[in-house]
Amino acid sequence: METNNITLNAQGEGVGTVQIADDVVAMIAALAAAEVEGVKAMAGTLSNEMMSKVSTKKLTRGVRVNIEEHEVIIRIAITLEYGFNIPETCRQVQEKVKNAVETMTGLSVSNVNIKIVSVNMPKSR
């Protein structure tokens, strides 16, 4: 995947610029989504327990970021745990991802679109 950067002007004249790679925004989004109860994994990644041990590329698989003129559109594919309310869980993911990206980057998130790719069924006893 090609890495794009967004350049932010630092406050004050002559201070310099800040560049944020879209992979960084994707990482923030993936970590925020994984914190929501009921989200088993991002599409193409291991379970939440294993997320801290996988590489950045594996963690952000299933997350697509489009940044245009300081506005962000995020697409996330997730696996949900069986038994959780889908609309409510997705609303929580959208809110958490939007807040995390906006707080950490200063960018405006216009959309957080979610695709549920599977439901993790409990193992029979």
C-alpha positions as CSV (number, residue, x, y, z in Angstrom):
1,M,0.0,0.0,0.0
2,E,1.3,3.4,-0.9
3,T,1.9,5.7,2.1
4,N,0.6,9.2,1.9
5,N,1.4,12.0,4.3
6,I,-0.6,15.0,5.5
7,T,1.4,18.1,6.3
8,L,0.2,20.2,9.2
9,N,1.5,23.7,9.8
10,A,2.9,24.0,13.3
11,Q,1.6,27.0,15.3
12,G,3.8,30.0,15.0
13,E,5.8,31.4,12.1
14,G,8.9,29.7,11.0
15,V,8.5,26.8,13.4
16,G,8.2,24.2,10.7
17,T,5.8,21.5,9.7
18,V,4.5,18.2,10.9
19,Q,3.8,15.3,8.6
20,I,1.5,12.5,9.6
21,A,1.6,9.3,7.4
22,D,-1.8,7.8,6.7
23,D,-0.5,4.5,8.2
24,V,-0.3,6.4,11.6
25,V,-3.9,7.5,11.3
26,A,-4.9,3.9,10.4
27,M,-3.0,2.6,13.5
28,I,-4.8,5.1,15.7
29,A,-8.1,4.0,14.3
30,A,-7.4,0.3,14.6
31,L,-6.3,0.6,18.3
32,A,-9.3,2.7,19.1
33,A,-11.7,0.3,17.5
34,A,-10.1,-2.7,19.2
35,E,-10.8,-1.1,22.6
36,V,-14.6,-1.3,22.1
37,E,-16.2,-4.3,23.8
38,G,-17.6,-6.7,21.3
39,V,-14.9,-6.1,18.6
40,K,-13.0,-9.4,18.2
41,A,-10.5,-8.2,15.6
42,M,-9.9,-6.0,12.6
43,A,-10.3,-8.0,9.4
44,G,-7.1,-9.7,8.5
45,T,-5.6,-9.5,12.0
46,L,-5.3,-11.7,15.0
47,S,-7.4,-11.4,18.1
48,N,-7.2,-8.3,20.4
49,E,-5.0,-10.2,22.9
50,M,-2.4,-10.7,20.2
51,M,-2.5,-7.2,18.8
52,S,0.3,-5.9,21.0
53,K,2.6,-8.6,19.5
54,V,1.9,-8.1,15.8
55,S,3.5,-5.7,13.4
56,T,1.9,-2.4,12.4
57,K,1.1,-3.7,9.0
58,K,-0.9,-6.6,10.4
59,L,-2.7,-4.4,12.9
60,T,-3.9,-1.9,10.3
61,R,-5.0,-4.5,7.8
62,G,-8.7,-3.9,7.4
63,V,-8.4,-0.2,7.9
64,R,-8.3,2.2,5.0
65,V,-7.7,5.9,5.4
66,N,-8.3,8.7,2.9
67,I,-7.0,12.1,3.9
68,E,-7.9,15.1,1.7
69,E,-7.3,18.7,2.9
70,H,-7.3,17.9,6.6
71,E,-10.5,15.9,6.4
72,V,-10.3,12.1,7.0
73,I,-12.6,9.3,5.8
74,I,-11.9,6.0,7.6
75,R,-13.1,2.6,6.5
76,I,-12.8,-0.3,8.9
77,A,-13.6,-4.0,8.5
78,I,-14.1,-5.8,11.8
79,T,-15.1,-9.1,13.3
80,L,-17.6,-8.9,16.1
81,E,-18.2,-11.2,19.0
82,Y,-21.5,-13.1,19.0
83,G,-24.2,-11.7,21.2
84,F,-23.3,-8.0,21.0
85,N,-25.8,-5.5,19.6
86,I,-24.4,-4.7,16.1
87,P,-25.8,-1.2,15.6
88,E,-24.7,-0.1,19.2
89,T,-21.3,-1.7,18.9
90,C,-20.7,0.0,15.6
91,R,-21.8,3.3,16.9
92,Q,-19.3,3.0,19.8
93,V,-16.5,2.1,17.3
94,Q,-17.4,5.1,15.1
95,E,-17.4,7.5,18.1
96,K,-14.2,6.1,19.6
97,V,-12.3,6.1,16.3
98,K,-13.4,9.6,15.5
99,N,-12.5,11.0,18.9
100,A,-9.1,9.3,18.9
101,V,-8.0,10.4,15.5
102,E,-9.3,14.0,16.0
103,T,-7.6,14.3,19.4
104,M,-4.3,12.8,18.4
105,T,-3.9,14.4,15.0
106,G,-6.0,17.6,14.9
107,L,-7.6,16.4,11.7
108,S,-11.3,16.4,11.2
109,V,-12.9,13.0,10.7
110,S,-15.9,13.3,8.4
111,N,-16.8,9.6,8.2
112,V,-16.0,6.3,9.9
113,N,-17.6,3.6,7.8
114,I,-17.7,0.1,9.2
115,K,-18.0,-3.2,7.4
116,I,-18.7,-6.3,9.5
117,V,-16.9,-9.2,7.8
118,S,-17.7,-11.9,10.3
119,V,-19.1,-12.8,13.8
120,N,-17.0,-14.8,16.2
121,M,-19.2,-17.7,17.3
122,P,-18.6,-19.2,20.8
123,K,-17.0,-22.6,20.8
124,S,-19.5,-25.4,21.7
125,R,-18.7,-27.3,24.8
